[in-house]
Amino acid sequence: MTEGELREVLAALPIPALVIGQGERVLATNAPAATLLGARLEGRHYVAALRQPGLLDAIEAVRADGRARNVDYLAHDGDRDTVWAANVAVAGTGLLISFEDRTFAEEANQMRRDFVANVSHELRTPLTALMGYIETLQGPARQDPAARERFLGTMAREAQRMNRLVQDLLSLSRVEAAARVRPTDDVDLVQLLPQVVALLSAIAGENRARITFLPPPEQVIVQGENDQLRQVFINLLENAIKYGAGTVRIEMRVEPQMRMLHGPGVCVDIVDDGPGIDPLHLPRLTQRFYRVDAHRSREVGGTGLGLAIVKHILSRHRGRLRIASTPGKGSRFSVLLPLKSA
């Protein structure tokens, strides 16, 4: 293969690639390689061009025995570190080095590791408490009715906390499994929201909160899954009741052209007059297990997954969640959903 043909082959490859010639210098590169490794690599010794010890060791090993090798190559793209799988193989009288972007796969693996670590942490605390109380009931408190009653109440709360976590994990799993399946049922939000308010009336009474909602006289129909949309509003209203104070307002408005949805839509606002949230926390509120106040969240039975579930459900419904809050003045959680096409 002539040098011109070699350049044509490299130029046709969609991934970064370069060839090292017999003189240990870079013989040819393509445009993606120049973006990844820098321009004007041709003619430079491969040690000066590539630099990373792991890749240089792989090149030396392939030159010695002719067997292809894969090695990680670390790079930087703006504000983000990137990970590439570099493949070194013999090509004629030289070596072909190609790079496959593994950044998204590595990020997904890290997310899975973080998720497992978070779930383990959330379960470890109540399990440790249960084991401690059981040991106490079997020993020193065996004949103490008052202590036994107190410990059993605490054990019940910890068991309920674990049960809520498991239920939220199952809900999140079901939502993610159906993420690419667009729901097709008709859901009337004017009927759904009063049902949610009725379901949460007892919790509102326990927290001395009042929910107000004046539904419009006409139907507001969206295409969706009734149970999932019910869960969205239960999660948001329950948060407003437990973390807010006083009155929780539900406001609904229909717009013929909603900019964020690129068409007709409905916006349902859940507004509380509670302590509000520092703007620093707002971008991370829908992350799994993220809490503004971890101690307060656990006290009221939060799992740290409610808003993540809301986000996934609304994404499946082609909707949006917008959060606005001012410390000391309350919070507004806005659910935007496209109206059913006529």
Disulfide bonds with the S-S distance in Angstrom:
none
